Amino acid sequence: MTEAPSDTCDYQRFEEMLIHLTPQGASVPYNVCYDKDGHVWVASKGGLFKFDVKTKRVLHKRKNPFPKTMAAFCQVIYHDDTIIYTSAECKDGQTAMFFLALDGTEKHMSIIDGLLLSMVVNSRGDIYIAKQPTSEKSTIYTTSMDAPLGWDEVISITGEFYDTLGLVDDDTLLASTVALPKNMFSKQSLRLISLGDEGDEAKETKVFSEAGKEPGKIFFPRSIKRHGDHMIIMDKSGRFLRFTPEGEYVDTVCEIDAYLANGFTMIPAENGMEDDGMRALTAMSGIVRDPSNLAICDDWLEVVPLDGKSWKEKKNGQTD
């Protein structure tokens, strides 16, 4: 069964996009982050790119010569004057993790067995990763930014795999899980994981939600971020769902087209957003029609207001 054609993003979104990534070679973007100077870093199959948001200029790029051979789900995170960037080729079965200064200079790098699905870093510099499944067992691993040489197991699950990770706080993860084998009808859930004190074993404290597109249900989450007192979960259906840190569903704060967004970061108020900064800088990639009505693959960054509205409503003029 195929997804119905889009009726809102069937055109090239020149007016809506913040930065057009395709002309720069940043094809198929997966993750995006801000650094302390307000510059934006984009991890894509085309490589790593640093942009000045105001001028749209590329300040640094680390291009991949053969984007089509690169694995999905490249990561980029800013922490403590350092950019952590991961990249992998599909055939290698290994992921390169780079630690970069803000000018793009490489501080050091390490190699991880397996292909990454998700990565988060807490305020202490502890890195947590989930990998693409290669067996019935799936494990979350951790290491420290200070010495990222070996990875310790945090918690494991069998018959399912950890798909997307988010940080509730320094000592708690929110993870989405998918039943194996993965397909459109796989069972899904969200899990709160208490990391415990040093020396203690991590444990699940709550399992909630399920697969679906109804309010409070999830459809393959792609990105999980904390914003203020809530967790924002963006899934493949195009919904941005708001939950409490305790796992209670609050509302849907926005709905865009399905399968279009790969990742997002919340825009800090100091970066020109009024009110409480409830806007998401979102990495988009999809097939659209150019001005000559040709179907093309396009990649861009777009600011998505988390205002409770949907693109379809806005197109039909049903809301202000």
TORKOL-4160 file (C-alpha; in steps of 0.2 Angstrom, whole numbers, padded with zeros to 4 digits, m for minus):
320
<pt num="1" X="0000" Y="0000" Z="0000"/>
<pt num="2" X="0007" Y="0017" Z="m0005"/>
<pt num="3" X="0006" Y="0034" Z="0003"/>
<pt num="4" X="m0006" Y="0046" Z="m0005"/>
<pt num="5" X="0002" Y="0060" Z="m0015"/>
<pt num="6" X="0006" Y="0076" Z="m0006"/>
<pt num="7" X="m0007" Y="0090" Z="m0009"/>
<pt num="8" X="0003" Y="0103" Z="0000"/>
<pt num="9" X="0022" Y="0101" Z="m0004"/>
<pt num="10" X="0020" Y="0097" Z="m0022"/>
<pt num="11" X="0030" Y="0112" Z="m0027"/>
<pt num="12" X="0047" Y="0119" Z="m0024"/>
<pt num="13" X="0046" Y="0129" Z="m0008"/>
<pt num="14" X="0057" Y="0143" Z="m0012"/>
<pt num="15" X="0047" Y="0156" Z="m0002"/>
<pt num="16" X="0046" Y="0145" Z="0013"/>
<pt num="17" X="0064" Y="0138" Z="0014"/>
<pt num="18" X="0077" Y="0146" Z="0025"/>
<pt num="19" X="0092" Y="0139" Z="0016"/>
<pt num="20" X="0092" Y="0129" Z="0000"/>
<pt num="21" X="0104" Y="0115" Z="0002"/>
<pt num="22" X="0104" Y="0106" Z="m0014"/>
<pt num="23" X="0114" Y="0119" Z="m0024"/>
<pt num="24" X="0128" Y="0117" Z="m0010"/>
<pt num="25" X="0129" Y="0099" Z="m0012"/>
<pt num="26" X="0121" Y="0095" Z="0005"/>
<pt num="27" X="0110" Y="0081" Z="m0002"/>
<pt num="28" X="0098" Y="0072" Z="0010"/>
<pt num="29" X="0100" Y="0081" Z="0026"/>
<pt num="30" X="0097" Y="0071" Z="0042"/>
<pt num="31" X="0101" Y="0082" Z="0057"/>
<pt num="32" X="0104" Y="0100" Z="0061"/>
<pt num="33" X="0111" Y="0110" Z="0076"/>
<pt num="34" X="0116" Y="0128" Z="0081"/>
<pt num="35" X="0133" Y="0132" Z="0088"/>
<pt num="36" X="0136" Y="0146" Z="0101"/>
<pt num="37" X="0138" Y="0159" Z="0088"/>
<pt num="38" X="0121" Y="0155" Z="0080"/>
<pt num="39" X="0128" Y="0147" Z="0065"/>
<pt num="40" X="0119" Y="0131" Z="0058"/>
<pt num="41" X="0128" Y="0114" Z="0055"/>
<pt num="42" X="0119" Y="0102" Z="0044"/>
<pt num="43" X="0124" Y="0083" Z="0043"/>
<pt num="44" X="0119" Y="0076" Z="0026"/>
<pt num="45" X="0123" Y="0062" Z="0014"/>
<pt num="46" X="0132" Y="0075" Z="0004"/>
<pt num="47" X="0143" Y="0079" Z="0020"/>
<pt num="48" X="0144" Y="0092" Z="0034"/>
<pt num="49" X="0140" Y="0110" Z="0031"/>
<pt num="50" X="0141" Y="0126" Z="0042"/>
<pt num="51" X="0130" Y="0140" Z="0037"/>
<pt num="52" X="0128" Y="0158" Z="0042"/>
<pt num="53" X="0109" Y="0160" Z="0044"/>
<pt num="54" X="0109" Y="0178" Z="0040"/>
<pt num="55" X="0119" Y="0178" Z="0024"/>
<pt num="56" X="0115" Y="0160" Z="0019"/>
<pt num="57" X="0134" Y="0158" Z="0015"/>
<pt num="58" X="0143" Y="0142" Z="0018"/>
<pt num="59" X="0156" Y="0145" Z="0031"/>
<pt num="60" X="0164" Y="0127" Z="0031"/>
<pt num="61" X="0160" Y="0111" Z="0022"/>
<pt num="62" X="0166" Y="0093" Z="0023"/>
<pt num="63" X="0160" Y="0086" Z="0007"/>
<pt num="64" X="0157" Y="0067" Z="0003"/>
<pt num="65" X="0162" Y="0064" Z="m0015"/>
<pt num="66" X="0150" Y="0050" Z="m0017"/>
<pt num="67" X="0134" Y="0054" Z="m0008"/>
<pt num="68" X="0124" Y="0040" Z="m0015"/>
<pt num="69" X="0136" Y="0027" Z="m0006"/>
<pt num="70" X="0134" Y="0035" Z="0011"/>
<pt num="71" X="0123" Y="0028" Z="0025"/>
<pt num="72" X="0108" Y="0036" Z="0032"/>
<pt num="73" X="0106" Y="0045" Z="0049"/>
<pt num="74" X="0122" Y="0055" Z="0049"/>
<pt num="75" X="0122" Y="0065" Z="0066"/>
<pt num="76" X="0128" Y="0082" Z="0071"/>
<pt num="77" X="0128" Y="0089" Z="0089"/>
<pt num="78" X="0136" Y="0104" Z="0096"/>
<pt num="79" X="0143" Y="0103" Z="0114"/>
<pt num="80" X="0156" Y="0113" Z="0123"/>
<pt num="81" X="0164" Y="0122" Z="0108"/>
<pt num="82" X="0164" Y="0106" Z="0099"/>
<pt num="83" X="0155" Y="0099" Z="0084"/>
<pt num="84" X="0152" Y="0080" Z="0085"/>
<pt num="85" X="0149" Y="0073" Z="0068"/>
<pt num="86" X="0146" Y="0055" Z="0062"/>
<pt num="87" X="0147" Y="0048" Z="0044"/>
<pt num="88" X="0147" Y="0031" Z="0037"/>
<pt num="89" X="0147" Y="0022" Z="0020"/>
<pt num="90" X="0134" Y="0008" Z="0018"/>
<pt num="91" X="0146" Y="m0005" Z="0013"/>
<pt num="92" X="0159" Y="m0002" Z="0027"/>
<pt num="93" X="0148" Y="m0007" Z="0041"/>
<pt num="94" X="0157" Y="0006" Z="0052"/>
<pt num="95" X="0154" Y="0024" Z="0057"/>
<pt num="96" X="0167" Y="0038" Z="0059"/>
<pt num="97" X="0164" Y="0050" Z="0073"/>
<pt num="98" X="0173" Y="0067" Z="0071"/>
<pt num="99" X="0176" Y="0080" Z="0085"/>
<pt num="100" X="0178" Y="0097" Z="0076"/>
<pt num="101" X="0182" Y="0114" Z="0082"/>
<pt num="102" X="0170" Y="0128" Z="0076"/>
<pt num="103" X="0181" Y="0132" Z="0062"/>
<pt num="104" X="0180" Y="0114" Z="0056"/>
<pt num="105" X="0197" Y="0109" Z="0061"/>
<pt num="106" X="0197" Y="0091" Z="0066"/>
<pt num="107" X="0202" Y="0088" Z="0084"/>
<pt num="108" X="0201" Y="0069" Z="0084"/>
<pt num="109" X="0191" Y="0055" Z="0077"/>
<pt num="110" X="0186" Y="0037" Z="0081"/>
<pt num="111" X="0178" Y="0022" Z="0073"/>
<pt num="112" X="0163" Y="0014" Z="0079"/>
<pt num="113" X="0158" Y="m0004" Z="0074"/>
<pt num="114" X="0141" Y="m0003" Z="0066"/>
<pt num="115" X="0130" Y="0010" Z="0058"/>
<pt num="116" X="0122" Y="0023" Z="0069"/>
<pt num="117" X="0103" Y="0027" Z="0070"/>
<pt num="118" X="0103" Y="0040" Z="0083"/>
<pt num="119" X="0115" Y="0050" Z="0095"/>
<pt num="120" X="0113" Y="0062" Z="0110"/>
<pt num="121" X="0125" Y="0071" Z="0122"/>
<pt num="122" X="0121" Y="0077" Z="0139"/>
<pt num="123" X="0127" Y="0092" Z="0148"/>
<pt num="124" X="0141" Y="0082" Z="0156"/>
<pt num="125" X="0148" Y="0076" Z="0139"/>
<pt num="126" X="0141" Y="0058" Z="0140"/>
<pt num="127" X="0137" Y="0052" Z="0123"/>
<pt num="128" X="0124" Y="0039" Z="0120"/>
<pt num="129" X="0121" Y="0030" Z="0103"/>
<pt num="130" X="0109" Y="0018" Z="0095"/>
<pt num="131" X="0114" Y="0007" Z="0081"/>
<pt num="132" X="0105" Y="m0001" Z="0066"/>
<pt num="133" X="0101" Y="m0019" Z="0071"/>
<pt num="134" X="0111" Y="m0033" Z="0065"/>
<pt num="135" X="0103" Y="m0047" Z="0077"/>
<pt num="136" X="0088" Y="m0049" Z="0088"/>
<pt num="137" X="0097" Y="m0039" Z="0102"/>
<pt num="138" X="0098" Y="m0020" Z="0102"/>
<pt num="139" X="0109" Y="m0010" Z="0114"/>
<pt num="140" X="0112" Y="0008" Z="0119"/>
<pt num="141" X="0130" Y="0012" Z="0121"/>
<pt num="142" X="0139" Y="0026" Z="0130"/>
<pt num="143" X="0156" Y="0034" Z="0131"/>
<pt num="144" X="0163" Y="0051" Z="0137"/>
<pt num="145" X="0168" Y="0065" Z="0125"/>
<pt num="146" X="0184" Y="0067" Z="0136"/>
<pt num="147" X="0190" Y="0049" Z="0131"/>
<pt num="148" X="0179" Y="0042" Z="0117"/>
<pt num="149" X="0190" Y="0026" Z="0115"/>
<pt num="150" X="0178" Y="0013" Z="0121"/>
<pt num="151" X="0159" Y="0010" Z="0122"/>
<pt num="152" X="0150" Y="0003" Z="0137"/>
<pt num="153" X="0133" Y="m0005" Z="0136"/>
<pt num="154" X="0119" Y="0005" Z="0145"/>
<pt num="155" X="0104" Y="m0006" Z="0142"/>
<pt num="156" X="0098" Y="m0019" Z="0129"/>
<pt num="157" X="0082" Y="m0026" Z="0122"/>
<pt num="158" X="0078" Y="m0042" Z="0112"/>
<pt num="159" X="0065" Y="m0043" Z="0098"/>
<pt num="160" X="0065" Y="m0024" Z="0096"/>
<pt num="161" X="0078" Y="m0011" Z="0092"/>
<pt num="162" X="0081" Y="0006" Z="0099"/>
<pt num="163" X="0077" Y="0018" Z="0085"/>
<pt num="164" X="0078" Y="0036" Z="0090"/>
<pt num="165" X="0085" Y="0043" Z="0106"/>
<pt num="166" X="0081" Y="0059" Z="0116"/>
<pt num="167" X="0087" Y="0067" Z="0132"/>
<pt num="168" X="0074" Y="0071" Z="0145"/>
<pt num="169" X="0088" Y="0076" Z="0157"/>
<pt num="170" X="0106" Y="0071" Z="0161"/>
<pt num="171" X="0101" Y="0055" Z="0169"/>
<pt num="172" X="0085" Y="0050" Z="0158"/>
<pt num="173" X="0083" Y="0045" Z="0140"/>
<pt num="174" X="0067" Y="0044" Z="0130"/>
<pt num="175" X="0069" Y="0031" Z="0117"/>
<pt num="176" X="0058" Y="0025" Z="0103"/>
<pt num="177" X="0058" Y="0006" Z="0099"/>
<pt num="178" X="0052" Y="m0004" Z="0084"/>
<pt num="179" X="0048" Y="m0023" Z="0084"/>
<pt num="180" X="0059" Y="m0034" Z="0072"/>
<pt num="181" X="0058" Y="m0037" Z="0058"/>
<pt num="182" X="0054" Y="m0018" Z="0054"/>
<pt num="183" X="0040" Y="m0014" Z="0042"/>
<pt num="184" X="0026" Y="m0002" Z="0040"/>
<pt num="185" X="0016" Y="m0012" Z="0053"/>
<pt num="186" X="0029" Y="m0015" Z="0066"/>
<pt num="187" X="0024" Y="m0013" Z="0084"/>
<pt num="188" X="0031" Y="0003" Z="0091"/>
<pt num="189" X="0033" Y="0011" Z="0108"/>
<pt num="190" X="0041" Y="0025" Z="0118"/>
<pt num="191" X="0052" Y="0020" Z="0133"/>
<pt num="192" X="0059" Y="0031" Z="0148"/>
<pt num="193" X="0076" Y="0025" Z="0153"/>
<pt num="194" X="0084" Y="0030" Z="0170"/>
<pt num="195" X="0102" Y="0029" Z="0168"/>
<pt num="196" X="0105" Y="0029" Z="0187"/>
<pt num="197" X="0120" Y="0034" Z="0197"/>
<pt num="198" X="0138" Y="0029" Z="0192"/>
<pt num="199" X="0139" Y="0010" Z="0195"/>
<pt num="200" X="0120" Y="0007" Z="0195"/>
<pt num="201" X="0112" Y="m0002" Z="0180"/>
<pt num="202" X="0100" Y="0008" Z="0169"/>
<pt num="203" X="0082" Y="0002" Z="0169"/>
<pt num="204" X="0066" Y="0006" Z="0160"/>
<pt num="205" X="0054" Y="0016" Z="0171"/>
<pt num="206" X="0039" Y="0017" Z="0159"/>
<pt num="207" X="0034" Y="0010" Z="0142"/>
<pt num="208" X="0020" Y="0020" Z="0133"/>
<pt num="209" X="0012" Y="0025" Z="0117"/>
<pt num="210" X="0010" Y="0013" Z="0102"/>
<pt num="211" X="0011" Y="0013" Z="0083"/>
<pt num="212" X="m0002" Y="0024" Z="0074"/>
<pt num="213" X="m0007" Y="0041" Z="0068"/>
<pt num="214" X="m0020" Y="0045" Z="0080"/>
<pt num="215" X="m0016" Y="0058" Z="0094"/>
<pt num="216" X="m0003" Y="0052" Z="0106"/>
<pt num="217" X="0002" Y="0037" Z="0095"/>
<pt num="218" X="0019" Y="0037" Z="0085"/>
<pt num="219" X="0024" Y="0033" Z="0068"/>
<pt num="220" X="0042" Y="0030" Z="0067"/>
<pt num="221" X="0049" Y="0045" Z="0077"/>
<pt num="222" X="0064" Y="0053" Z="0068"/>
<pt num="223" X="0069" Y="0066" Z="0081"/>
<pt num="224" X="0066" Y="0069" Z="0099"/>
<pt num="225" X="0071" Y="0085" Z="0108"/>
<pt num="226" X="0067" Y="0093" Z="0125"/>
<pt num="227" X="0060" Y="0110" Z="0124"/>
<pt num="228" X="0056" Y="0119" Z="0141"/>
<pt num="229" X="0045" Y="0108" Z="0151"/>
<pt num="230" X="0040" Y="0096" Z="0137"/>
<pt num="231" X="0047" Y="0083" Z="0125"/>
<pt num="232" X="0044" Y="0086" Z="0106"/>
<pt num="233" X="0044" Y="0071" Z="0095"/>
<pt num="234" X="0044" Y="0072" Z="0076"/>
<pt num="235" X="0039" Y="0057" Z="0067"/>
<pt num="236" X="0037" Y="0051" Z="0049"/>
<pt num="237" X="0019" Y="0056" Z="0048"/>
<pt num="238" X="0025" Y="0074" Z="0049"/>
<pt num="239" X="0018" Y="0077" Z="0066"/>
<pt num="240" X="0027" Y="0086" Z="0080"/>
<pt num="241" X="0020" Y="0078" Z="0096"/>
<pt num="242" X="0021" Y="0086" Z="0113"/>
<pt num="243" X="0023" Y="0075" Z="0129"/>
<pt num="244" X="0027" Y="0078" Z="0147"/>
<pt num="245" X="0044" Y="0071" Z="0153"/>
<pt num="246" X="0034" Y="0058" Z="0162"/>
<pt num="247" X="0027" Y="0052" Z="0146"/>
<pt num="248" X="0010" Y="0060" Z="0146"/>
<pt num="249" X="0003" Y="0065" Z="0129"/>
<pt num="250" X="m0001" Y="0084" Z="0128"/>
<pt num="251" X="m0005" Y="0089" Z="0110"/>
<pt num="252" X="0001" Y="0090" Z="0092"/>
<pt num="253" X="0010" Y="0106" Z="0090"/>
<pt num="254" X="0011" Y="0105" Z="0071"/>
<pt num="255" X="0008" Y="0094" Z="0056"/>
<pt num="256" X="0018" Y="0095" Z="0040"/>
<pt num="257" X="0019" Y="0082" Z="0025"/>
<pt num="258" X="0023" Y="0064" Z="0029"/>
<pt num="259" X="0040" Y="0058" Z="0025"/>
<pt num="260" X="0047" Y="0075" Z="0021"/>
<pt num="261" X="0057" Y="0080" Z="0037"/>
<pt num="262" X="0072" Y="0070" Z="0043"/>
<pt num="263" X="0077" Y="0080" Z="0059"/>
<pt num="264" X="0075" Y="0096" Z="0068"/>
<pt num="265" X="0082" Y="0107" Z="0082"/>
<pt num="266" X="0072" Y="0119" Z="0092"/>
<pt num="267" X="0077" Y="0137" Z="0088"/>
<pt num="268" X="0084" Y="0147" Z="0103"/>
<pt num="269" X="0075" Y="0163" Z="0107"/>
<pt num="270" X="0091" Y="0172" Z="0105"/>
<pt num="271" X="0092" Y="0168" Z="0087"/>
<pt num="272" X="0078" Y="0180" Z="0082"/>
<pt num="273" X="0063" Y="0170" Z="0088"/>
<pt num="274" X="0050" Y="0180" Z="0098"/>
<pt num="275" X="0039" Y="0173" Z="0112"/>
<pt num="276" X="0045" Y="0156" Z="0119"/>
<pt num="277" X="0054" Y="0151" Z="0103"/>
<pt num="278" X="0042" Y="0137" Z="0098"/>
<pt num="279" X="0049" Y="0135" Z="0081"/>
<pt num="280" X="0059" Y="0121" Z="0074"/>
<pt num="281" X="0073" Y="0122" Z="0061"/>
<pt num="282" X="0069" Y="0107" Z="0051"/>
<pt num="283" X="0080" Y="0097" Z="0038"/>
<pt num="284" X="0069" Y="0093" Z="0023"/>
<pt num="285" X="0071" Y="0081" Z="0008"/>
<pt num="286" X="0059" Y="0076" Z="m0004"/>
<pt num="287" X="0052" Y="0075" Z="m0022"/>
<pt num="288" X="0044" Y="0091" Z="m0028"/>
<pt num="289" X="0040" Y="0100" Z="m0044"/>
<pt num="290" X="0051" Y="0114" Z="m0050"/>
<pt num="291" X="0045" Y="0130" Z="m0059"/>
<pt num="292" X="0045" Y="0121" Z="m0075"/>
<pt num="293" X="0034" Y="0107" Z="m0068"/>
<pt num="294" X="0047" Y="0094" Z="m0068"/>
<pt num="295" X="0048" Y="0082" Z="m0053"/>
<pt num="296" X="0065" Y="0084" Z="m0044"/>
<pt num="297" X="0074" Y="0079" Z="m0028"/>
<pt num="298" X="0076" Y="0094" Z="m0017"/>
<pt num="299" X="0084" Y="0097" Z="0000"/>
<pt num="300" X="0082" Y="0113" Z="0011"/>
<pt num="301" X="0081" Y="0120" Z="0029"/>
<pt num="302" X="0064" Y="0127" Z="0034"/>
<pt num="303" X="0058" Y="0136" Z="0050"/>
<pt num="304" X="0042" Y="0127" Z="0056"/>
<pt num="305" X="0031" Y="0136" Z="0068"/>
<pt num="306" X="0025" Y="0124" Z="0081"/>
<pt num="307" X="0008" Y="0133" Z="0082"/>
<pt num="308" X="m0004" Y="0119" Z="0082"/>
<pt num="309" X="m0008" Y="0121" Z="0064"/>
<pt num="310" X="m0005" Y="0110" Z="0049"/>
<pt num="311" X="0001" Y="0114" Z="0031"/>
<pt num="312" X="m0015" Y="0107" Z="0024"/>
<pt num="313" X="m0025" Y="0120" Z="0034"/>
<pt num="314" X="m0014" Y="0134" Z="0030"/>
<pt num="315" X="m0015" Y="0130" Z="0011"/>
<pt num="316" X="m0034" Y="0128" Z="0011"/>
<pt num="317" X="m0036" Y="0145" Z="0021"/>
<pt num="318" X="m0045" Y="0137" Z="0036"/>
<pt num="319" X="m0034" Y="0145" Z="0049"/>
<pt num="320" X="m0026" Y="0162" Z="0050"/>
